[in-house]
Amino acid sequence: MKKHTIPYLFAALSFSLLTQSCLDLEPKEQLAETNYWQSTNDFKLFANQFYGWVRQFSDVMYSQSDKPAHSDYFSDLFTNKDLRNLYSNGTNTVLPSDGNYTSNYAHIRRTNLLLKNAENYASSGEIQQYVGEAKFFRAYSYFDLVQLYGNAIIVDHPMELTDPNMYVKQNDRSEVVDFIIKDLQEATDLLPKAAEITEEGRVSSECCQAFLSRVALYEGTWQKFRGNVERGKALLDIAVKAAEKVMNSKAYSLFAPEALGESAQKYMFILENTKCNPAGLQKSDNKEYIFVRRYDEIINPINWNITQSSLNNAIWITRKFANMYLCQNGLPISYGGVVNPQFQGYDKIDSEFENRDNRMRYTMMRPHDNFWNNQKPRTTWDGKDPNPFIVNFIPKTGTGYHNQKWATERLVSDKNEGYDYPVIRYAEVLLNYAEAVFERDEAISDTDLDRSLNLVRLRVNPEMKPLSNNLINTHNGMDMRTEIRRERTIELFNEGFRLDDLKRWKTAETEMPMDLVGVKWKGTEYETVWPTCPYPINGDGCIVIESGRQWEEKHYLFPLPTDQLQMNPNLEQNPGWE
């Protein structure tokens, strides 16, 4: 079985194709072309361009642009020294134009172009894979529109500029979601299974089901928590069945090599086909990634200053997120007014890291640890590497909580890292399954937890108590929904899910206005090692990085940009943005 990675040459092939055949012109000119769509290879080459549309590192790493709308910088989990993210603090306004809006419709137009020409192709069986890919990527683009704007115009054919359907109002989001689901279900039947993929990188039927679990979970919870319970349950049932199909396929597994032990998840995110981890594992050893955007140091580097933008003072993690990590007994640091006996408190700068979920140490930067980066790298990974980038880490800036996820430890030039970006990974599918079962049934069995969420939870925590109904029922102040959401937030941190999750849960109005708070400074060792704190201190003795944040009901959807409203007077602006 080959994992799904975007071939390095897709971008080059697509660029060549488009510039030579004028297929990137207006729809009317595209449809007039008669010398294309003559062979199976024509459909394949045209479909190649679709793979350049999926998320990449800049979509979750960049903090200021309006374009990466799914970045965790837009949420409540972290910020940076600029403190200027309008989407995070609720001061964004209607934009004159929006690349998220226009690019998605441009993508939809191109998928429709392939589908239209496929109708007239004599050997339909030869091109069914590329028809399936067109349906998958059309669904991918429409889901982005639903997440950002809610309602959207359904277009199932490549329109000419004179087509009156170019100037209609949006379809209701439920119609759009049904359209997405139909596309994904049809694509599943058209695409080969993962084990049958002959060209590494193309979408499989299991990938469609994995994405369907994401779509149906998102919309199912969106509807449920806005009072449309029956609609929500129907969608959640789709999510459960889609995730279960991926699980039953046995095509994927969590990355948990014994040689990496509790650091497995850390090194999964920075795997390259060169020495980059203690065990010398490479990308082919990772069976967790279902669909990725592929990179390589030489052929296709990330071209983003990713290590320098991820390590140490680059990302300021909030105390809220740090406090989410469980202790090794499977319980929160406090519950029902009781402090967890395993929790060592905040007196020392590293005490809160003791007895915690191992992902805390390997996602965040634990005080007193040494750290290497791409300029001062490791060479042996045996604990004796000379010249660390940071020796005996002592936090003295920002929130005091810092990040190491996505930061390489090997020697490589800035922007030339070559690890892949996981668009969809198996851990998400397992978490989708657990949440969808619980929200559909208002309950989940221990058996279902053990075959899904607990696999993720225990991947690097073999001694931790698994989540169970008994664990919840015997500890006051705990509930299953909170624990399922906690696991998702911890596992998918800094992968572009947090704000979308808060929106679908309809909890953004509570979570987003909270102050962004850092370490407990007053009365702790921080007063000694960080004697001058330039930020206000709250009543709990914690650093306050940003206050005065806001969230209004209108923020659950982005506003439509002004230029689109002017071009199409039938468009309806989202509520509150008029």
N, C-alpha and C positions, 0 to 999 in steps of 0.2 A: 504493500500500500504506500503510495506516495502522498506526502502532505501537499496541501494546496498553497502554492506560492506563486506570486505574480512573476512570470518570466521577465528577465532583465531587458529583453529586446522588445517587449510589448510597446513601450513608449516610442522607441525609434521606428518600429514598423508602422505604428499608427500615424506618426508624424509624416513619414514618407508617403503613406497611403493618401492622407488628406491633402498634402500639398501637391501631389501629382494628379489627383483625380478631381479636385475641387469639391470634395464631398462635404466640406465644412462651410459651404456657402448657404444662402437662404434656402428654405425648403422647396420653393418653386423651382429653383435652379437644380437642386439635387434630384428632384423627381424627373426632370427633363433629361437627365443623363441616360444614355442608352448603351454605352460601352462598358458598363459595370454590371455586377451581379450575374456574371456569365458562368462562374465556376464555384465549386465548394470552397476553394481557397479564397475567393473574393469575400464570402461571408465570414470566413475565419479571420481574415485580416481586418475586416471592418469591426468584428467583435473584439479584437485585441484592444482597441482604444477604451473599451468599457472599464478595463482593469485599472486604468489610471484615475478613476473617479473615487475610489474608496478612501477611507481615512488614512492619514499618514501621521508621522510624528509631529509635524508642525500644527496639525489640527488639534492636538491635545497639549502641546508645549507652549504655544504662543499665547501671550496674556493680553494683548492690547487690541488686536484686529477684531472686527466684527465677523470675519469669515470663519474662524474656528469656533463655532457656536457651541460645541459640545465639550470644550476644554474644562477641566476641573478648576481652572483659574476663575471660571464664571460662577463657582459654587462657594461653599462655606468651609471647604477642607484646607485650603491654603491660599496664600497670596505671595507677593514679592515686595521688594523695596520700593517699587513705584507707587503702589497703592492707588492705582488710577483705573481700575477695571470698572467701567460704568455698568456693565451687565451684572457684576457681582454685587455692587452696592445699590443698585436700583435707580440709577440716574440716567440710564440710556434713553434716547428719544427716537422719533421717527427719522429714518435715514433717507437721504435723497435717492440712494440706490443701494442694492444689497446683493452681493455676489452669491450668497447662499440661495437666494430666490431665483435669479436668472440662470445660474449654472445648472441647477436641478432641472429646470424646464428644457434647457439646451440638451442635457443628457437624455431626457425622456424623448425629445424629438428624434435623436439619433437611434435610440432603440426602436422607435416606431418605424423608422426608415428601413431598418433591417427586416422587421416583421412584415412590413408591407411588401417588400420585394421577395420575401420568402414565399408568399402566397402564389406567386407565379413561377416558382422554380420547379422544374419538372421532377428532379430527383429529391423529393422532400426528405427522404430518410437520410440522405447524406449530410443534410444541414440541420437536423433536429437538435444537435448539441448547441449550435450557435443561436437557434431560435430560443432554446432554453436559457442560454446566457442573456439574451436580450430581455426576456421576461424577468429574470432574476435582477438584472441591473435597473430595469424600469421600476420594479418593486423597491429596490434599494433607494432610488431617487425619490420616489413618492413617499416613502417612510420618512425621509429627512424632511420633506415639506410638511408632513403631518406633525412631526415632533416640533418643528419650529413655528409653523403658522396655523395649524389646525386644519381648516378647510382648504381645498385645493381644486383646481380645474382638472378634471379627468380628460385626458387626451389619449386616444388609442390608435391614432393614425397620424402620419406626417402631414401637417396642414400647410396649405399655401397661404400667402399673406392676405389673400382676399377671402379666406375662409371665415365665415361669421363666427365659428366656434372659437376663434382667437380672442373674441371680445365678449365672452359670457362671464357670469358670476361663478364663484367657486361652488363645487359640489360639497355637500356636508362631509365632515371627516369620516363618518361611519361608512358612507359610500366609498370613499377613497380607501379606507382600510379593507373593506370587502374586495375591492379591486386588487389591492396588494396581495391579499391572501390567495385570491384566484390565480394571480400570476405565479406566485411561489408554488402553489400546488401543481399547476401545469408544468412549471419548470422542473419540478422534482421528477416527473414522469419522463421528461425529455432528456435529462442529463444523465451521464454515466455515474455509477457508484464510485466511491473513493478508490476502491481496489481496482477499478477498471480504467482509471485515468491513465492515459498513455503519454500525455504531455504535461509534465509537472507544472502546476500553476492554475489550471482551469477549474472552474466551479463544478462541484459534484452535487449529486442529489442529496447527500447528507448535509452538505453546506446549506442547501435551500431549507432543509428542515430545521437546522440550527438557527438560521436567520428568522424563519417563521416563528420559532419559539420566542425570539426577542420581540418581534412585532406584536404577536398576540398577547404576550405578557404585558407589554407596555400599554396597549390599548385596553386590554381587559381590566387592568388596575385603574387606568385613567377613568373609564366608565364607572367602575364599581364605586370609586371614592367620590364620584359626582352624582350618586344616586341612581344610576342606571344599572342596577344589580344584575338583572337577567341578561342583559347584553354583555355585561362584564363576565359573568360566569361562562357564557357560551364561548367567549374569546379565550378565557383561561383554560377551558377544556381543550381548545385547539393548541394552546401553548404546551400543555401537559403532554398531549399525544405527539406533538412534533419533537419535543425534547426527548421523549421516551424512545422514539424511533432512532434518534442519533445514539442514545445510550445502548440500545439493543443491537445496533449495527456492529459494535465492538471495533469500529474503525479508528477510534481515538482513545487516548488514555492520558491521565495527568502526568506531567513531567515530574518524576520523583526518583531519580537514580540513587541507588544506595550510596554510591561513591561521593555524592554531594551532601547527603544527609539533610540537616535542617536548613542548609543554604540553597537547596534545590531551586526554590522559586526565584531567589535573587539572580542566580546565574541563567535561568531560563530566559530572562528578559534581555540578556546581553550575549547570547550565543552567537558565535561567528565560526566560520570555517577555518579558523586559526586558533592558536592557543589563547583561550580567554577565560578558563576556569580550572580549578584544581584537578579535575578528572580528565581534562583534554577532550571533553565532549563537544560535538559539533551540531549543526542544525538538524542533520538527519536523525539525531538521537531524540529529537523532540516530536512526540506524537500528539501533543496537546493542541498545537495550533491547527485549526480547521481551515482558516483562510487568512492569508497575510498579504501585506504589501512588502515586497522583497527588496532587500538592499545588499550591496557588496562593496567592500572597501575600494576595489579597483573599477569594476564595471558600472556600479550604480551606488555610490556612497549616499548616506542619508542627506548630506549637504545641509545639515543643520547643526549648530553648535550644541549638540545634545548633551554631552557629558558636562561641559562647562555650564550648561543651562539647567542641569539637574542636581549637581552635587553641592553640598555645603550651603552657602549663603544664597544660592539661587532661588530656592523654593522655601518659603516660610510656612511650615505646617502648623495648623492650629491645635490648641490644647483639646478642643472638642474631638478631633480625630485621634490624637494620642490616647485619650481616655477611653476610646472605643475598644481598644485591644483587651481581650480577656486575659485572665490569669491562667496558669497551666491546669488549675482544677476545673476549667471550663466555665467559670463564673466571672461576671464583671468585677471591676475594682470595688464597686459598692452596689448593693441591691436592697431595696426595702428599708433603707436607712441603716443598713449594716455594712461595715467595711469588710471586704474580703480578707480573711486572715493571711492569704498569700501576698497581698499587696503591701509593698514596703514603703509606701508613702512618697513624699516629695522632698524630704529633708536634704538628701544628697543629690547632686546633679545627675546621677545615674540610678538612683534607687528605684524610680518608677519603672525602669526597664527590667528589674529582677522578677523572675517567675512569671513572665508574660508570654503571650503568643510569640513564637519565634519570628513571625513575620514582622513584628515591631522592630526587632534588631536589624533585620536585613532589608527593610524598606526605609526606615528612618536611620539616622546616624546616632548610634549609642555613644554617649560621652565616655571618654578614656580609650575608645578604640582608635586604631590607626586606619588610615584610608589612602588608597592609591587612585590615580586617575590616568588619563591617556598621555599625560606629559611626564608624570612620575609614576610609572607603572609597576605592577608586579612582574616578576620573572619566573618565580618557582611556585608560588602559592603554598609554600610549606611553612609559613609563619616566620620565615627568616628573610623575607624580601627587604633589601636595603632601601633607604631614602623614600619613605612614604611621603605622599603629598601632604598629609596631615598626620602629625604624631601626637598621640594622647589628646584627642579631640576635646576641646573645652568650648561649649557654645557661648558666644558673647555678642551675638547680633540677632536682629529680627525677632522672631517669636521664641528663639531658643530651641525650637524643634526643626530639624533639617532633614533633607531627603537624600537618598542614594539610589533610588530606583531609576533605571535607564542609564546609569553612569558606568562606563566601562572601566576595567582595571588594567587593560593591556595598552601597549604602546601603539598609538595611532594618531595621525594628524587630526587637528580640529576639523569637524564636519565630515570626516571620512569614515566614521564608524559604519559597520555594515550589518548590524543585526536587524532582524525583520520586525515589522510592526504587526501585532496580532489584531486583525480586524474582527475575527471571531475565534475564541478559543474554548476548549472543552469545559474548563472550569465554569465559564459563564453558562453553558448549557445545563450543567448540573445544578447551578444556583437558580436558573430559570425554572427548572423542573420543581424544585422544592417550594419556591415561592408560589408558583402557579397552582400546585396541589393545595397548599394551605389556603390561598385566597379563594380558590374555587369551592373548597369543602369546609372552610373555617376550622380545619383540623388537618394534621398530617401524622401518619403513623411513624413509629421508630424505624420500621423497615424501609419506608420511603426516605427518611432522613439518612439512613445508613448507606443507601445506594446513590445518594446525591450529595447533599450539603456536607455530610460528615467526611466524605472522601476529600473534599477541598479543605475542610477544617483541620484534618489530621495529617495532611500531606507532609507538613514539616513539624507537626506536633504529635508524635506518636504516643506520648504519655498523657495528652490532654483528654479529659472526659468528653465523650461525644455529646452532641446536643440530643436530648431525649425529652419525652413528655414528663418522665419522672423528675429529671433535672429541673424542668420549669415548675412543676407542681409542688416541689418540696422547698422552693426558695421564694419567699415573698418578694414582690416587686419585680419579678421577671415575667415575661410573656413571650410566646412563640414568635409572634410577628416581629417584635423588636429584635430578637436574636437572629431571625432569618435576614432581616435588613442589615443588621450589624455585619454578618458574615459577608454579604454582598459588598458592602462599603469597604471593608478591609481588603477583600480579595481583589477588587477591581479599582482600587485607588490609583488615581492618575492615569486612567485609561479612557476617560471621557464619558463616564456614566453618571456621576453624582448629581448634577443639576437635572438631568432628564429623569432620574429616579425621584428626586424631590418633587418634581412637577407631576409625575403620574401618581404618586402617593398623596398628592395635595397637602404636603407638609412644608412646602417652601415658604409659605406665609409665616410659619413658626420658626423654621431653622435659619432662613436667610437674613432676617433683620438682627440676629444675635451679633454682639460684638465679636470681632476676631481677636481671640485671646491667646497669649503665649504661656510660657512656663510660670510656675509659682516662684516669684523672686523674693518677696518679703518673707523673712524668717527662715530662709533656706540657705544652702551653701552658695546659691547664686549671688547673694549679697557680697560674698567674699571674692569669688572668681570673676564676677561681672559687677564691680563695685558702683559703676555709674550707669544707671538705666535711663535712657532718653525718652521713655514712654510712660504714660500714666499707669498707675497701679490700682486695680479694683479692690473691692472689699474683701476678696479672698486672697489678696496679696499677689495677684497675677498680672502680668504685663498685658495691657490693652493696646493692640496695634491699630485697630480701626473701629470706630463707633459711629453712630448715626446712620447705620445702614437701613434700607427700607425695602419693602416688597409689597406691591399692590396686586390686586387680582389680575390686572392687565398684563403683568409680567409673566403669566403662565404661557403666553404666546408672544412671539415677536410681532412688531408692527409690519405691515406691508410697506415697502418703500414708496416714496412719493412718485418716482418716475413711472412705476407700474400703475398706480392709481390714475395718473394723468393719461397714460396710453389706453387704458381700459376703464371707462367710467362705470362699468357694471361690477367691477370688483368691490367687495365690501371690506372696509378696514376692520381689523380685529377690535373687539370691545375695549374701550378705555383709551384708545390711541387716536380717536378722532380729533 
